[in-house]
Amino acid sequence: MERVSREPALPQSHATERKEGQHSMDGSSHFLEPTVRPGPTAPTVLLLSRDLIFTTKVTGTARDLGCQVLVAGNRDLALSWIEQGSPATVLVDLSAGDLGSPDALAAYRKLAGATVRFVAFGAHVDVEALAAAKQAGCDEVMPRSKFTAELPRLIKESLNQNRAQ
């Protein structure tokens, strides 16, 4: 029986290569680590989230607008895709634990550089997390409800930014 990784799949235009010593969550060595190569097909948006239902909403909206989205559910994958994929925008779900912590945000920002736009979103009642995201260098920080309403605008701006690069 073939084992399948639970990591999000890359669009078909992205290469995948086996990294020796990498293991899947169940400890097997049948895990393929996605590798994004910058170029004309590089993803426009990277979503950092562990919420499957919300991720589906974001990726569906982006797909409808002609935008590629990669999803990272852990810090190592997020750092790897920021470094390799050069996304125009990184969307950060502040409810994703350490994936959206202030330390992680600062590391992502440092690696991505000033040209990558960071948009963080979280629960409207979690004022501390929203403020910490702003302090960590996010360009825009908003409650999840506002993020949902503004998602098409954010995606369109990311597409325009990616074309300008």
N, C-alpha and C positions, 0 to 999 in steps of 0.2 A: 504494500500500500504506500503510495507516495504521500509525503508530508507536505503541507502547504503552509507558507508563512502567513501570519496574521498581520504583517506590516502592510500599509497601503500600497496598492499597485501604482507603478509609474505609467504615464501615458506611453503608448507604443513607440513614440519617437525617442524615448530615453533608453539608454543601454543599461544592462544589468550584468554584473560580473561577480563571480564567486570569490569571496575573501576567505582564505584558509584560516581555520581557527575560529570562525564566527559560528555561533550556535543559535538555534531558534529558542523560543521560550521554554520548550520542553527538553532542551539540552541536546537535541540532535544537531548534526552538522550539515543538514540539508537546507540551510538558510542561505538565500541569495540576498546580498546587501545591495540595494539600489544605488547606482552611481549616476548623478546628473552631470552632464557636461554642458558648460555654458555655450551658447550659440543661439541661432535664430529660433530654435525650438525650446529654449530654456523656459522653465515655468515663470509665469508672470507673478504668481502669488504663492506664498507658502503659508499654510494654516497650521498653527500649533494648537492642537486640541485633542482631547481624549473622548469627547462627547460624540458618539457615533451618529445620533439623530441630528444634532446641530451641524456636524461635519457634512452630512448628506445634503442639508439645506444649502450650505455655503457652496459646496462643489457643484450642486445642481444649478444654482443661480449663475455661478461663474461659467459653467458649460453653456448655458443658454445665451450668455453674452460673448461666447467665443474665447474664453480665457482658460488657460491651464492652471490647475491648482494642485500642489503637492500637499500632503498632510503628514505631519510628524507628531507622534504621540509620546516621544521621549526626548530628553535633552541631547543625547548623543546623535540621534538622527537629525534633530533640528540643526545642530551645529554643523553636521556634515552637509546637509542640503543648503544651508546658508552659504557655506564656504564654496561648494561646488556648483550650485545652481544660479547664483546671482539673481535672486528674485527681485522684482521691482518693489514688492510690498510683502511684509510679514504681518499676518493677522494672528494675534495672541489671545487665547482664551484664558483669562485670569483664574478661572475656576479649575484649571487643570493641574493644580498642585505645584510641584517643583518645576514643571514645564513653563509656568508663567511667573515664577518667583522673581523678586527684584534682582537677585544675583544672576539668575539665568538671563533676564532681560538685558542687563548690562553686558553680559558676555556676548549675547547675540548682536547687540548694537555695535560693540567694539569690532567684532568679526565682520559684520556687514558693511560698516562704513556709513558715512553721512548721507550717501545718495539713496539708500534703501529706506523706504517709509515703513514705520512700525505703527500699527493700529492695535490697541489693546481694548478688550471689552470684558465686562464682568457684571456681576449682580449689582443692581443699583444700591442695595443696602450695604455693600462692602466698600464703603468710602475709603478705608485705609488701603485696600488693594489697588483701587483706581488711582489714588494719590501716589502710591509707591511706583506704579507703572509710569506715571508721568515723570517722576523724579529719576527713574531708571533710563529715561531717554526716549520713551514712546512719543511719536509725533501727535497722535490723537488717542484719547482715552475716553471711552463712553460706556454707558450701561448697555447691557445686551439688547434691550428693546430698541434703543436708538441705533445700535449696530445693525440689527436686522432690517430696520427701516432704511438705513443708508447703504446697505450692502451693494445694491446695483451701482450707486455713485462711486463707491470705493473701488469696485471692480473696473468700471470704465476708466477711472483715473489711473489705475494700475496698468491697464492696457495702453493708455496714451503715454505713460511714463516709460514703459518697456519699449515702445516704438521709438521714443526719443533717444534712447541710449545707444 
